[in-house]
Amino acid sequence: MSRIGKQPVPVPDQVQVRIDGGTVEVEGPQGKLQLTHRPEVQVEFDAEKKQLRVTRRSESRQASAFHGLTRSLLANMVEGVVKGYEKRLEVVGVGYIAAVQGDTLQLRVGFANEIQKKIPKGLTVTCPSQTEIVIQGCDKQQVGQFAAEVRAVRKPEPYKGKGIRYKGEHVKLKPGKTAT
């Protein structure tokens, strides 16, 4: 039995939940999210207790896996529309800078040309300084995906540590060829 799937998802007062067949819509102060869940599970909303419950339609191994997954996705949606999610990136290197121009993130990270990444709808990207990028949004998956794409433009290299990294990420530096 899924331990996570059994727990109900508490829904705050400022969040509206609509269930239509296999689709769950969650709307709150930060935005609106939608999830189409698998047919192996069933989602119910208890309006008086203000909580979402996920139940399995069968006891198969696959239904058990989707039970916990669906509950976690719903909990992330509720948290996202209430608080939102945020990822911070650092740009490390001499002459490496980042800037936001309209709906485009511009990165100068040691290539001959400036890299331009289009910011997806639903995300807010800011650069408080030239070496810091803040990505905010209500969809946890979208925030993490865009942060990973930006980091992949220039991953931190292992000799000097130059590149784009998550805030607080530790890059293990290798000794150079003179260290033997």
Secondary structure, DSSP 8 states (H G I E B T S, - for coil): --HHHHS-EE--TT-EEEEETTEEEEEETTEEEEEE--TTEEEEEETTTTEEEEEESS--HHHHHHHHHHHHHHHHHHHHHHT-EEEEEEEESTT-EEEEETTEEEEESSSSS-EEEE--TTEEEE-SSTTEEEEEES-HHHHHHHHHHHHHHS---TTT--EEEETT--------GGG-
